[in-house]
Amino acid sequence: MPMGDKKLPGIAAEDIGKCALGIFKRGDEFIGKTVGIAGEFLTGEEMAAALSEALGQEIGYYAIDADTFRSFDFPGADDLGNMFQFKRDFNEAYCGARDPEFARSLNPELKTLKEWLSENADRIPLE
């Protein structure tokens, strides 16, 4: 990922639905508003460290530049490269639109990556 040392918002898929339910439970409060949610913000190195611990093998994070990422030969590499570059270059604004504490107020069961991995690491294929 061409993120350097910048952080990415992350959230477990099941937590998105639980946050949506929290929004609906609060009635009219969010009508006409944009709601940003995240479980936490992690760098690529922090994600790799969590995966290494959960999977019992070394997982590395290699920050590459966005141009290199866009040159990869798979469908959507250019779009993903642009997305990561935007998230890296405008990291403060991108992360600022998503508040983990607010998300936790919607869903008190919100999981961190480490918590999610403790429940799901055995489902990640390593071969």
C-alpha positions as CSV (number, residue, x, y, z in Angstrom):
1,M,0.0,0.0,0.0
2,P,1.4,3.4,-0.9
3,M,0.6,4.9,2.5
4,G,4.0,5.5,4.0
5,D,3.6,6.1,7.7
6,K,0.1,7.5,7.4
7,K,-2.9,5.8,9.1
8,L,-5.9,4.2,7.5
9,P,-9.3,4.0,9.2
10,G,-10.4,0.5,9.7
11,I,-13.6,-1.2,10.8
12,A,-14.9,-4.8,10.9
13,A,-17.6,-5.5,8.3
14,E,-20.1,-6.6,11.0
15,D,-19.4,-3.4,13.0
16,I,-20.6,-1.3,10.0
17,G,-24.1,-2.8,10.3
18,K,-24.1,-2.4,14.1
19,C,-23.2,1.3,13.7
20,A,-26.0,1.7,11.2
21,L,-28.4,0.2,13.7
22,G,-27.1,2.7,16.3
23,I,-27.9,5.5,13.9
24,F,-31.4,4.3,13.3
25,K,-32.0,3.9,17.0
26,R,-31.2,7.6,17.5
27,G,-34.2,8.6,15.4
28,D,-34.1,11.9,13.4
29,E,-30.8,13.0,14.8
30,F,-28.8,12.2,11.6
31,I,-31.3,13.0,8.9
32,G,-29.5,15.0,6.2
33,K,-26.1,14.5,7.8
34,T,-23.1,12.5,6.7
35,V,-21.9,10.1,9.3
36,G,-18.3,8.8,9.3
37,I,-17.3,5.8,11.3
38,A,-14.1,3.9,12.0
39,G,-13.0,1.3,14.5
40,E,-9.4,2.7,14.8
41,F,-6.6,4.2,12.7
42,L,-3.6,2.1,12.0
43,T,-0.4,2.4,9.9
44,G,0.6,-0.3,7.5
45,E,3.3,-1.3,10.0
46,E,0.7,-1.5,12.8
47,M,-1.6,-3.7,10.7
48,A,1.3,-6.0,9.7
49,A,2.4,-6.3,13.4
50,A,-1.2,-7.3,14.4
51,L,-1.3,-9.9,11.6
52,S,2.1,-11.2,12.6
53,E,1.0,-11.7,16.2
54,A,-2.3,-13.3,15.3
55,L,-1.0,-15.6,12.5
56,G,2.2,-16.6,14.2
57,Q,4.4,-15.6,11.2
58,E,6.2,-12.5,10.1
59,I,4.0,-10.2,8.0
60,G,5.9,-7.2,6.5
61,Y,4.6,-3.9,5.3
62,Y,6.4,-2.4,2.4
63,A,5.4,1.2,1.6
64,I,5.8,1.9,-2.1
65,D,5.0,5.0,-4.0
66,A,1.6,5.5,-5.6
67,D,3.1,5.5,-9.2
68,T,4.6,2.1,-8.6
69,F,1.3,0.8,-7.2
70,R,-0.6,2.2,-10.2
71,S,1.8,0.3,-12.6
72,F,0.9,-3.1,-11.1
73,D,-0.7,-5.4,-13.7
74,F,-4.1,-6.1,-12.1
75,P,-7.5,-4.7,-12.8
76,G,-8.1,-1.5,-10.8
77,A,-4.5,-0.9,-9.8
78,D,-4.6,2.6,-11.1
79,D,-7.8,3.4,-9.3
80,L,-6.5,1.9,-6.0
81,G,-3.3,3.7,-6.4
82,N,-5.2,7.0,-6.7
83,M,-7.3,6.1,-3.7
84,F,-4.3,5.3,-1.5
85,Q,-2.5,8.5,-2.7
86,F,-5.5,10.6,-1.7
87,K,-5.8,8.9,1.7
88,R,-2.1,9.5,2.2
89,D,-1.8,13.0,0.9
90,F,-5.0,14.2,2.7
91,N,-4.7,11.9,5.7
92,E,-5.7,14.4,8.4
93,A,-8.9,15.3,6.6
94,Y,-9.7,11.7,5.6
95,C,-9.2,10.3,9.1
96,G,-10.8,13.4,10.6
97,A,-14.1,12.6,9.0
98,R,-14.3,9.3,10.8
99,D,-14.3,9.2,14.7
100,P,-13.8,5.9,16.4
101,E,-15.2,7.3,19.7
102,F,-18.3,8.4,17.9
103,A,-18.6,5.0,16.2
104,R,-18.2,3.4,19.7
105,S,-21.2,5.5,20.9
106,L,-23.3,3.9,18.1
107,N,-21.9,0.4,18.7
108,P,-20.3,-0.2,22.1
109,E,-19.1,-3.6,20.8
110,L,-16.9,-2.0,18.2
111,K,-13.8,-4.2,17.6
112,T,-10.2,-3.2,17.1
113,L,-8.1,-5.1,14.5
114,K,-6.5,-7.2,17.2
115,E,-9.9,-8.1,18.7
116,W,-11.2,-9.0,15.3
117,L,-8.1,-11.1,14.6
118,S,-8.4,-13.0,17.9
119,E,-11.8,-14.2,16.7
120,N,-11.1,-14.7,13.0
121,A,-7.3,-15.3,12.4
122,D,-7.9,-19.0,11.9
123,R,-10.2,-18.2,8.9
124,I,-7.4,-16.5,7.0
125,P,-5.9,-18.9,4.5
126,L,-2.1,-18.9,4.6
127,E,-1.4,-21.2,1.6
